[in-house]
Amino acid sequence: MTTMERYRHLNIKLTPQRIAILGYLDGNKSHPSAEDIYKSVSREFPTMSFATVYNTLEALKNKEQILELKIDPSKKRYDPDTTPHHHLICTGCRSIVDIYKNFNLDLSEDLTDGFDVTGSHIEFFGKCSTCR
């Protein structure tokens, strides 16, 4: 299945630039920033604007096709893997590793303050093997 066929159901305009962005994100585990995506895709499309990348990311986020991560205070990062998972973040180089484990956290009503909890995301911090 081509990238275009995979995303046609989203009802977003699939320009060649957007298809290149989608292709870059497909299976990407690096949790790239918009700047990372722009640098990579603009090699193929040198006239593409940064706004094209940002608008595509916003459209994908609104269609729940990517997650916007706010775990890096200097920039937003994006995760094309929308399955439930957590993240391990290196405090040195800011690399991110996916953690696929369910942590059963029993939150009593006195802790939830009336909230109906529908999901969770845990962030673990440490030093990767390179930064250690």
RAFENPE-V918052 format. One record per run of one state. SS is the DSSP state (a for helix, b for strand, c for the rest). FROM is the first residue (numbers start at 1). TO is the last residue. If there is no record, write none. Layout:
ss: <SS,SS>
from: <FROM,FROM>
to: <TO,TO>
This chain:
ss: <c,a,c,a,c,b,a,c,a,c,b,c,b,c,b,c,b,c,a,c,b,c>
from: <1,3,11,16,26,33,34,42,50,63,67,70,77,80,86,91,96,100,109,113,123,127>
to: <2,10,15,25,32,33,41,49,62,66,69,76,79,85,90,95,99,108,112,122,126,132>
